[in-house]
Amino acid sequence: MLKELLIKDFAIINEVDIEFQDKMTAMTGETGAGKSIIIDALGLLTGGRGSIEFIKTGAKKAIIQGLFDISDNENTQKILNEQGIEFQDSMLVLKREFSTNGRNVCRANGELISLSVLAEIGRTLVNIHGQNQSQALLNEENHIKILDNFASDKLKEKKLEYFNNFKEYKKLVQKLKNIQKNAQELAQRKDMLTFQISEINDAQLLPGEEDQLIDQRNQLANFDKISLALRNSYTQLSDSIVDNTGSVMEELSAVSEYNDEIKQINNSVTDSYYSLQDAMSSIQSIIDNLDYNPQTLDEIQKRLQLIQSLEKKYGPTVNDVIEFGNNAQQELTDITDENSAPEKIEEELKILTEKLTVQSKEIHKIRVKTATELSKKIKSELVDLYMEKAEFQVKFIETSEFIENGKEEVSFELKTNPGEEFKSLVKVASGGELSRIMLALEVIMSKTLNISTIVFDEIDTGVSGRVAQAIANKIFLIAQNIQVLCITHLPQVAAMSNIQLYIKKAATKDSTSTAVYKLNEEKRIEIIAQMLSGIKVTDLTRNNAQELLELAHNEQTKLIS
């Protein structure tokens, strides 16, 4: 679970360091105080996409750091072990930094990790449910994903088998379309590929050849200059430098035994003498092998012109030209391969179609069973949330073609009153009903999720009264199995929490910042009274707040007894 969260120079936050406990924590405060910003930071810490726009104005970088207790989280431990990240006392520190220069650094227990690894770890730690998830229910494309999340591992296995065949099926369908599209275009393409392959093969290019030819051309083009420099160097070495160095060596050698410093100098001169002799020998060898042939220079120039001509057509370097030729050869092979004949592809498609048909039916069977179980569970949860007359079902729509998820689409449907027909959730559910349905899904999911923390960001939007209390009870029950952080504006939800944090925004003439306070019993009464009445807090609202907290305590006792 999340033990501590440090946020620095992020959005409107200068610096906050929040300690968390298990069970249910309510985060309250006025709109715009920064509650959702804290959750945004937690989302980024666990692998969300970020940018320099999150950095507080005037700061050079934003820092988010979290301490997690992973003693009961085998999934997190497994990933850390796979990544070679050590963890002691079952503690994990995640850290993420955004710099104004665009640098994005992620660490786990001090080890640098990629964003993808951070996201993989984050998925095992925190599940954030915000208002956008409730809105996701309004998009029917998401319904099949939600349904599949509740299915057994067997569905995942079947979907993987299906998807592998589906990818090959799509590839063959596209291949057949390309072949059948235009026979004339295909013939022209074959002629073009044949010409390109022939032109490149005839050149017999070698990797790195161009650089070698350029070096040879430069040497031949500067033959006179190189020859003169070598001969002058040899003459000067042989006329005086080597002989004079030898004389110095003899003089120093005669007295070196009397003085260690002279001995060291003599050693240096001796080394120089033999090095100069080696240099003379090497220069003479080069001079002996110098050979200027105008015809060779002309051949190199022509070869370079050919290479540069091919580079203009097929790639900026010789290696690119060679790769182009290889790719063209592969494409020509695919076109002319007898396995690419329409009849052959159609035969393969027939086999794959039969496989996909069987697999899609198996997937559908598992989904139907899952949908039945899910509908019953949601019905049970909705009764507790004062939607006792509502019924939920999953509608399956068979598609005319195979798609990524099988051969069907899914739509969630709702019937709010007896005698009515089931209608698409998108058309009949109000904001408050969506919140309750989403909470019902989260309640069911929390029993199977292998994560440490679940976050509810204003999931209680659009409800009040006894429904608000029912939602508060549900969230409290979830928190008995998993750590829950809940942003709320409802006093009933805040009162049911084990811990209440108050987020406050402080604005000065030049800046705005956010602060977080853990409320004691007295302060908690004051804040809940404010939530009940608005701006003005009276003795009556304080009494109401205290009574609400007492009622919440009694409700907690009943729920866990």
C-alpha positions, 0 to 999 in steps of 0.5 A: 500500500501507499505509505508516503507521497512527496510532491514538489513543484508540480502544478500549483503544489510547491511541496507536500509530503503526505503520510497515508495509512491503511483502510479508507482515507477521505481527501476533502477540500474546496473545488480547485484546492488541488485534490485531483492534482495530488491524484494526477501526481500519483498517476504519473508516479505509477507510469502515466504520461507526463510533460513539462507542463506539469512543472510549477511556473518558475521551477526547473523540475517537478519531483514525485516520490512515493513509498510503498509497502509491498509485503503483501503484493506478490505481483510487484515483487515478481516484477522487481525480481525480474528487473533485478531491483532489490527491495529490503523490508518489503519497501519500494520507493518510486521516484519520477522527475520532469525537467524543463529541458524535457528530461524525464527520469524514473527510478525504483529503489534508486535504480533507473528504469524506463517509463514502460517498466514504471507503468508495469510496476504501477499497474500492480500497485494502484488503480485510479478510478476517476470521473473519466472512468464513469464517462468510459461507460458511455463509450460502448467500445469499452464495454467488451474490455470491462467484461473481459476484465471479469472473466477467468484466465481461460478467456485470456488464453483463448483470446491470445490464441485467437489474436495470433491467428487473427493477425495472420488472417488480416495479413493474408487478407491484405496480401490477397487484396494487394495481389488482386487489386491491379494485375497491371500494377503488379506486373509493372512493380515486378519489372521495376523491382527486377530493374532495381535489383539488377542495377544494384547487383551489377554494381557488386557493392561492398559495405564500407567501400565508399570510404576506402575509395575516397581515401585511395582517391585522396592519396592518388590526387595528392601523390606529388605532395605526399612523395615530396614530404616523405623524401624531404623527411627521410633526407633530414633524418638521414643527414643529421637528426639521427646521427646527432641523436646517436652522438648525444646518446653516446655522450650521455651514456658515458656519464649516466652511471654517475647521475640518476637524472642523466641516466633517465635523460639518456634512456629517453634519448636512446628511445628517441634514437631507435624510434627515429631509426624505425621511422626512417625505415618506415618512410623508406618502405612507403617511398619504395611502394609509392606508385602513381597510376593515372588510370587507377585514379580514373577508375576510382573516380568512375567507381565513386560516381557509380556509387553516388548515383546509386545512393541518390536513387536508393539511399544515402549510404552504400549500406542503405543501397545494399539494404534497399536491394535486399528488401526489393529482392524479398518483395519480388520473391513474395510477389513471384512466390507460388505461395503468394498465388491467389489460390494458395492464399485463399486456401490458407484463409479458409483454414484460418477462417475455420480456426477463428470461427471455432475460437470465437465461439469458445470465447463467446461461450466464456463471455456469456457465462461471465456476463451472467455472473457479472449481471447477478453481482451488479444486481446485488450491489445495486440493491445496496445502492438503492437501485433495487428495481434496476436490472443490468445485462450484457447484450452481444452483437455478432459482427459480420467479420472477425475483429480483434476481440472475436466475432462480436461486440458488447453493449451494457444495457440497463432497465431501471424499472419493472415493465420497461425494456432493456436499453443501452446504458448510454441512453438511460443512465443518469450521472448518479446512476453511472456512478453507482454502476461504476462503483458496483463494478469496482466493488466486484473487481476489488475482490479479485484485483491484485493491487495495493491501493484503489483511488476514487476521484469523486466517484460520488458525483451526482448523488446525495441523501441515502444514496450518498450514505450507501456509496460511503458504506460500499467504499468503506467495505472495499477498504477492509480488503484494500487501501482506499483513497477517496476524493469526495465532496459528500459529508457522508463519505468523509464521515465514513473514512478512517482518516480525513485529509483536508486540502487547502489552496493558499493564494498570494499576490504572486503565487498559488500553492496547495497544503495538506492537513491531517484532521484531528477529531475537532478539526474534522467536525469543523470541516464536515460542518462546513461541507454540510452547510456551506461557507457559514458554520454554526453550532447547529451544523457542528452538532450535525457534523458530530452526530454524522460522525457518530452515526458513521462510527456506528455504521462502521461497527455494523458493517464489519461485525 
